[in-house]
Amino acid sequence: MFLSPLVGYVASAALNNLIHVHFGQRGVAVIGPTCHLIAYIVIALHPPYPVLVLVFILAGFGNGLLDAGWNAHVGNLANANEVLGFLHGFYGLGAVLSPLIATAMITRADLTWYSFYYVMVSVCASTCVPCSKADFGASLR
């Protein structure tokens, strides 16, 4: 299961240009969080193991789209090095804090492992609207 997001990430690398050409920057900014949202909703419903493997592929696909899309977008902004540093720094902060929050929810609050995905669904849902409304300039579709 831990390698299934890699499959989605590699698939997004293969399809990223095609998606960008057909749907533009906004399309990438909407498809990525939508992949996350669908995956997290399914995980929060505590499906059987084979379904988890498949939805983690979908989450990995969203990760790959967003990673490439935001890096390309931010790389074209003024002071790109500094802004990319902040982008990657906050990504790292989330990578450090998320397991700590999930562990605390499971061990201290005595919640089930999939209850962390309720938090993930709410956070992801809150990013879908801003991503769909973001102004990407001339390459907007």
Secondary structure, DSSP 4 states (H G I P E B T S, - for coil): -TTHHHHHHHHHHHHHHHHHHHHHHHHHHHHHHHHHHHHHHHHHT---HHHHHHHHHHHHHHHHHHHHHHHHHHHTSTTHHHHHHHHHHHHHHHHHHHHHHHHHHHHTS---GGGHHHHHHHHHHHHHHHHHH---GGG--
